[in-house]
Amino acid sequence: MQILAKKIETDNIAINISNQPNGVYLLQITINGKSTTWKIVKK
């Protein structure tokens, strides 16, 4: 399930997941064709 997809034009962004249920989320960021994925655990 995809919650958010957004093109970012700045160096910093805050993503509010306070309204999302507890669980494990994957954050994938792609810069210049290179992707990095982080696992976020919300308790």
C-alpha positions in Angstrom: 0.0 0.0 0.0 1.4 3.4 -0.9 0.5 6.2 1.5 2.4 9.1 0.0 4.3 9.9 -3.2 5.7 13.4 -3.7 8.2 15.2 -5.8 10.4 17.3 -3.5 12.0 20.5 -4.6 13.8 21.4 -1.3 16.6 19.9 0.8 14.4 19.2 3.8 11.0 17.8 4.3 8.9 16.6 7.3 6.5 13.7 6.8 3.7 13.5 9.4 2.7 9.9 10.1 0.9 10.7 13.4 -2.5 9.8 11.8 -1.2 6.5 10.5 -1.6 3.3 12.6 1.4 1.8 14.5 3.5 -0.5 12.4 6.5 -0.7 10.1 6.8 1.8 7.2 9.3 1.8 4.4 10.5 5.2 3.2 12.1 5.1 -0.3 14.0 8.2 -1.6 15.3 8.4 -5.1 17.9 11.0 -6.0 19.5 11.2 -9.4 18.3 7.7 -10.2 19.7 6.1 -7.0 17.2 4.8 -4.5 17.6 4.4 -0.8 15.1 2.7 1.5 14.7 3.2 5.3 12.6 1.2 7.6 10.6 3.3 10.1 8.9 1.6 13.1 6.0 3.5 14.6 5.0 2.3 18.1 
